[in-house]
Structures are given as structure tokens and as C-alpha cells.
Amino acid sequence: MDVRFDEREVRIRDRKLRLAYAREFSGAADDCYWASLWPSSVALARHVAGREDVEGLEVLELGCGCGLAGIAAGMRGARVTVTDVREEALELAEANWERNGVEPAAVEALDWCAPDVARDYDLILGADVLYDAKTFPDLVRSLTALLREEGALWIAEPGRPQAHEFFGRMLRAGFRVDPDHHEVELHGERFEICVSELR
């Protein structure tokens, strides 16, 4: 599989970030999802960048891909642990942090269906992680274990039908869900993205 990365400027509120990601690749698209810049990650990064209450928090970025949301949190003064199940994604995210003159608190491999993590976090960020309903029972258990008692989860997603099942599970687990809608323009297209805060 051949993945070609381009470095581009991405505007997140009043900041311009340098980000490498793949706009085209050969091979199966499912093998390269981690290399792309997704509209949901742009929306989540903007949401994070607009919040002053992120400073000083212990933050976990779940399924980091190219690392954009975590970078936004780091620039807001959070201590961010960058995670993904793919080693290539971790390498890409860490390089993107370096491009912007910051570094994460930690970079760790993490399978969100079976997390081997002893720590818990104030805030968990996830962009476009609700694509496979079969993972939802494990994902809900993992998120509940990884969040501190007063912690929050911010999830960005583009309106996939199966996301309703995930939010239903989280409501039954005792969370409340506060949605916020963002319009993202990326690669000449407009996307409606929902960023939901769960506590």
C-alpha cells in the first residue's frame, strides 16, 4: 500500500496549523482511514480550541489519526495522551505535533475495545469513532473505565445512523448528551458535523 502525505495549512479558529495527511492513496481505503483528515476531526479541533476550560486537563485522544484534535487541546494547555491502534497513525500524529512546535504528554497504542490502561482522564476526545456498531458494547465499557468520575467525553461524528445506538447506550449508562453543530468546509465540500459533549 502506498500512502502519499501532503503537508497543508489547516485553520482552526484563529490559528493556522501545519498538518500532514493523505488525500490519495493506492490500496484498500479501509487500510488508510487513519491517514486522512476527516471533517469530524476539524469540527472537534475547533470545538476544543474554543474552550478555555481545557487548560490543565488530562486528555486522552482516542483513535488519533493525524492528531488534529489532540493538538488543539495541547495548544489550549491540556496534557494530552495520543492513542491509536495503528502504529502508523501514532507516528503521523506525533510528527504533526512536532510540525506545530508542541509535543504530547504521551503517545501510546490503544485498542478502544480492550484498553490496557491503568490511568483515567478528565476528558476523552474522539472524532469519527462511531462507524462500527459491533464495537459499541466494548467502547461504552472502555469509556466508562477510562473517564474520571467527573470526566467528559467529546465525540464528533457526521450523522451516521448507527451513532444513535451508541448515544442510547451512553444515556442508559447514566451520561447526558449535549450536542453542538458545526459546519466544516474541507476539500471544496461542506459537511454538517455534530460534536456531542457527554458527562
C-alpha positions as CSV (number, residue, x, y, z in Angstrom):
1,M,0.0,0.0,0.0
2,D,1.4,3.4,-1.0
3,V,0.3,6.4,1.0
4,R,1.4,9.9,-0.1
5,F,1.3,12.6,2.5
6,D,0.9,16.3,1.7
7,E,1.6,19.0,4.3
8,R,-1.1,21.6,4.3
9,E,-2.3,24.5,6.4
10,V,-5.5,24.0,8.4
11,R,-7.2,26.9,10.1
12,I,-8.6,26.1,13.5
13,R,-10.4,29.3,14.7
14,D,-7.7,32.0,14.9
15,R,-4.7,29.6,14.4
16,K,-3.1,28.1,11.3
17,L,-1.8,24.6,11.9
18,R,0.6,22.7,9.7
19,L,-0.7,19.1,9.1
20,A,0.5,16.2,7.0
21,Y,-2.2,13.8,5.9
22,A,-3.1,11.7,2.9
23,R,-5.5,13.0,0.3
24,E,-5.0,10.0,-2.0
25,F,-3.5,6.5,-1.7
26,S,-3.4,3.2,-3.5
27,G,-4.7,0.1,-1.9
28,A,-7.9,-0.6,0.2
29,A,-9.4,2.6,1.6
30,D,-10.2,0.8,4.8
31,D,-6.5,0.3,5.4
32,C,-5.8,4.0,5.1
33,Y,-8.6,5.7,7.1
34,W,-6.1,6.7,9.8
35,A,-4.1,8.7,7.3
36,S,-6.9,11.0,6.1
37,L,-8.1,14.4,7.5
38,W,-11.8,13.9,8.4
39,P,-14.3,16.7,8.7
40,S,-15.2,15.4,12.2
41,S,-11.6,15.9,13.4
42,V,-11.7,19.5,12.1
43,A,-15.0,20.2,13.9
44,L,-13.7,18.6,17.1
45,A,-10.5,20.6,17.0
46,R,-12.5,23.8,16.5
47,H,-14.7,22.9,19.4
48,V,-11.7,22.2,21.6
49,A,-9.9,25.4,20.5
50,G,-12.9,27.5,21.6
51,R,-12.9,26.2,25.1
52,E,-10.9,27.8,27.9
53,D,-11.8,25.0,30.4
54,V,-9.5,22.5,28.7
55,E,-6.3,24.0,30.2
56,G,-4.7,21.7,32.7
57,L,-6.9,18.7,32.0
58,E,-5.6,15.2,31.5
59,V,-6.9,14.4,28.0
60,L,-7.0,11.2,26.0
61,E,-7.3,11.4,22.2
62,L,-9.0,8.2,21.1
63,G,-8.2,6.9,17.6
64,C,-6.0,9.9,16.9
65,G,-5.4,9.5,13.1
66,C,-3.4,12.6,12.1
67,G,-3.7,14.0,15.6
68,L,-5.6,17.3,15.0
69,A,-8.0,17.3,17.9
70,G,-5.2,16.4,20.3
71,I,-3.0,19.2,19.0
72,A,-5.8,21.7,19.6
73,A,-6.1,20.5,23.2
74,G,-2.4,20.7,23.7
75,M,-2.3,24.3,22.4
76,R,-5.0,25.0,25.0
77,G,-2.8,23.8,27.8
78,A,-4.1,20.3,28.2
79,R,-1.8,17.3,28.9
80,V,-2.7,15.0,26.0
81,T,-2.1,11.3,25.6
82,V,-2.4,10.5,21.9
83,T,-3.7,6.9,21.2
84,D,-4.5,4.8,18.2
85,V,-4.5,1.1,17.4
86,R,-2.3,1.7,14.4
87,E,1.4,2.4,14.9
88,E,1.4,4.4,11.6
89,A,-1.2,6.7,13.0
90,L,0.8,7.3,16.1
91,E,3.9,8.2,14.1
92,L,1.9,10.5,11.9
93,A,0.2,12.2,14.8
94,E,3.5,12.7,16.7
95,A,5.1,14.2,13.6
96,N,2.2,16.6,13.2
97,W,2.6,17.7,16.8
98,E,6.2,18.5,16.1
99,R,5.3,20.4,13.0
100,N,3.3,22.8,15.2
101,G,6.0,23.2,17.9
102,V,4.3,21.2,20.6
103,E,4.5,17.7,22.0
104,P,2.0,15.4,23.6
105,A,2.4,14.2,27.2
106,A,2.4,10.6,25.8
107,V,1.9,8.6,22.6
108,E,0.5,5.1,23.2
109,A,-1.0,2.2,21.3
110,L,-4.6,1.6,22.5
111,D,-7.4,-0.7,21.3
112,W,-10.5,1.1,22.5
113,C,-12.3,-2.3,22.6
114,A,-9.8,-3.7,25.0
115,P,-7.8,-0.9,26.6
116,D,-4.8,-1.9,28.6
117,V,-4.6,1.4,30.5
118,A,-4.3,1.9,34.3
119,R,-4.9,5.6,34.2
120,D,-8.1,7.6,33.9
121,Y,-8.7,11.0,32.3
122,D,-10.6,14.3,32.7
123,L,-11.6,14.4,29.0
124,I,-11.7,11.9,26.2
125,L,-11.8,13.2,22.6
126,G,-13.0,11.0,19.7
127,A,-13.6,12.0,16.0
128,D,-15.3,9.6,13.7
129,V,-15.1,6.7,16.0
130,L,-18.7,5.6,15.7
131,Y,-18.6,3.7,12.5
132,D,-18.9,0.1,13.7
133,A,-21.9,-0.7,15.9
134,K,-20.4,-4.1,16.8
135,T,-17.8,-2.3,18.9
136,F,-20.2,-0.2,20.9
137,P,-20.7,-2.5,23.9
138,D,-16.9,-2.7,24.4
139,L,-16.5,1.0,23.6
140,V,-19.0,2.1,26.2
141,R,-17.3,-0.1,28.8
142,S,-13.9,1.3,27.9
143,L,-15.0,4.9,28.0
144,T,-16.7,4.4,31.4
145,A,-13.5,2.8,32.7
146,L,-11.2,5.5,31.2
147,L,-13.1,8.5,32.4
148,R,-12.7,10.0,35.8
149,E,-15.9,10.4,37.9
150,E,-16.5,14.0,36.9
151,G,-14.9,13.5,33.4
152,A,-16.3,14.3,30.0
153,L,-16.3,12.8,26.6
154,W,-16.5,14.9,23.4
155,I,-17.4,12.9,20.3
156,A,-17.6,14.4,16.8
157,E,-19.5,12.4,14.1
158,P,-21.1,13.2,10.7
159,G,-24.5,11.8,11.4
160,R,-24.1,8.1,10.7
161,P,-27.3,6.2,11.6
162,Q,-25.6,3.8,13.9
163,A,-24.4,6.7,16.1
164,H,-27.9,6.8,17.7
165,E,-27.4,3.4,19.1
166,F,-24.1,4.5,20.7
167,F,-25.7,7.6,22.3
168,G,-28.6,5.5,23.5
169,R,-26.2,3.1,25.2
170,M,-24.4,6.1,26.9
171,L,-27.7,7.5,28.1
172,R,-28.6,4.2,29.6
173,A,-25.1,4.1,31.3
174,G,-26.0,7.4,33.0
175,F,-24.5,10.0,30.8
176,R,-26.2,13.1,29.5
177,V,-25.6,14.2,25.9
178,D,-25.3,17.9,24.8
179,P,-24.9,18.3,21.0
180,D,-23.4,21.2,19.2
181,H,-23.5,21.5,15.4
182,H,-20.6,22.7,13.3
183,E,-20.3,23.3,9.5
184,V,-17.0,22.3,8.1
185,E,-15.7,23.1,4.6
186,L,-13.0,20.7,3.6
187,H,-11.6,19.9,0.1
188,G,-14.3,22.0,-1.5
189,E,-17.2,20.3,0.2
190,R,-19.4,21.3,3.1
191,F,-20.2,18.9,6.0
192,E,-22.5,19.1,8.9
193,I,-20.8,17.7,12.0
194,C,-22.2,17.1,15.4
195,V,-19.9,17.5,18.4
196,S,-21.6,15.9,21.4
197,E,-20.4,16.5,25.0
198,L,-21.2,13.6,27.3
199,R,-20.9,13.8,31.1
